[in-house]
Amino acid sequence: MSDLWEVFALKYAERNARTRAESFIADPHHELPHAMDYFIWVLRQGTRTIVVDTGYDTQEARARHREIQISPADKLRQFGVDPDAVDTVIVTHLHYDHAGCLTAFPRARLHVQAAEMAYATGPCMCHDHLRAPFTGEHVCDMVRALFAGRVQFSSGNASITDGVETHLIGGHSRGLQCVRVKTARGWVVLASDASHFYENYRLGKPFPIVVDVEDMLSGFNTLRKLAESDDHIIPGHDPIVRSIYEPLFTGDDSIVALHVPPRQARL
């Protein structure tokens, strides 16, 4: 069986009322607008499907005043994937917008770093600033899945299956991991929040939500080592992704294919 995968980014939400101060530490143009997209990702190999991250739902959207355009589960159905049938979900970290719909995948084994579970349930959560990107109920969902025998922990780097790897990065969250996928165009790296935007890793500009700045900066170099080239690194929240990769459906850029080369330069 081939170890090559197709990779897709599925956008389910956006936040346009943001500034560059929310995306980059000490940015000289901090007051300028800077939009953010919210994605989940699908890896596909024939009839095999792996979902990367789960997004957040309407309840979380109301609580955080951050609307969603479509629930991540419905976005998957639009793509042709039934969340109930998914057997493998990689959770890059436990922030609300990446682990907010764990219960939508009742049959899936959840792959997460042990460091992330320890972080999200440990003393660091006593600090309001560090706790803010987490939602307690989502973390409890992961604990419930653990006691149901559906959680697979990694400590560092791991092979999920042929052609799919996870690599511990840290920085943004203590146990943040990226996902390295072997495709027909080479190794593609889903950075998730190891680099929210192209500018983060290309220009060495840390994102303001961070537990360890050194790990975040070192992580930019790790992404480059893991990927075939800079054009193989996919940031976790950058709207540019939708403008440079081929849409799955004509006239709808909310689902784009990442296993084919970009149509144009990224910036």
Buried (B, 14 or more C-beta within 10 A) or exposed (E): EEEBBBBBBBBBBBBEEEBBBBBBBEBEEBEEEBBBBBBBBBBBBEEEBBBBBBBBBEEBBEEBEBEBEBBBBBBBBBBEBEBEEBEBBBBBBBBBBBBBBBBBBEEBBBBBBBBBBBBBBEEBBEEEEBBEBBBEBBBEBBBEBBEEEBBBBBEEBBEBEEBBBBBBBBBBBBBBBBBBBBBEBBBBBBBBBBBBBBBBBBEEBBBEBBBBEEBBBEBBEBBBEBBBEEBBBBBBBBBBBBBBBBBBEEEEBBBBBBBBBBEEEBE
